[in-house]
Amino acid sequence: ETGVTQSPTHLIKTRGQQVTLRCSSQSGHNTVSWYQQALGQGPQFIFQYYREEENGRGNFPPRFSGLQFPNYSSELNVNALELDDSALYLCASSFWDRGAGELFFGEGSRLTVL
Amino acid sequence: DAKTTQPPSMDCAEGRAANLPCNHSTISGNEYVYWYRQIHSQGPQYIIHGLKNNETNEMASLIITEDRKSSTLILPHATLRDTAVYYCIVRALSGNTPLVFGKGTRLSVIA
């Protein structure tokens, strides 16, 4: 158990809708990153937040956006859902000042877009 | 794109050592080698990381060749619970660079 919790664990949306996924970081961690994992693939980096600001982004369109709150919890928002957005969305927390330290992942939120 | 190459799958008998290879021939001097694993339907789990010296912890050992172009993750006594996808990742030392996952190696531990 990593202490990173995500909600909801599963959800179903239809194309064009919007979704918000939530993540609670491990205690003491000030950095959160989000990854998308399609079926049969490795996780792909979406973006990272530190001190409530986006600090690094992967190859994802602007309809993927996020927030980090003062308590270091985080949200991932996806607008105008497309079928290809169906995936497992993983949140990972870490401590910025440890540089290349380990990331602790949650169990993920599985999104199905119909 | 991932900077590592791993075999897509491997089998290992329960109780035996599992040796998972990884090639990272373009690794830079400031990049670490990380290993994570993902058990079915769970988030990735950190195993170990190293720069150039061999490393050991309670889960595994990491052997990095002298030229740093390849490495081997060793699970000394594999159990059925070690069945998972194992990812080898190179990651820069500085900053909080993201993890770049490839497809990993699917390890099946067989009774």
Interface residues (C-beta under 8 A of the other chain):
Chain A: T2 V4 T31 S33 Y35 G40 Q41 G42 P43 Q44 F45 Q48 Y50 N55 G56 G58 L90 A92 S94 W96 G99 A100 E102 L103 F104 F105 G106 E107 G108
Chain B: A2 Y32 Y34 S41 Q42 G43 P44 Q45 Y46 H49 V85 Y87 R91 A92 L93 S94 G95 N96 T97 P98 L99 V100 F101 G102 K103 G104
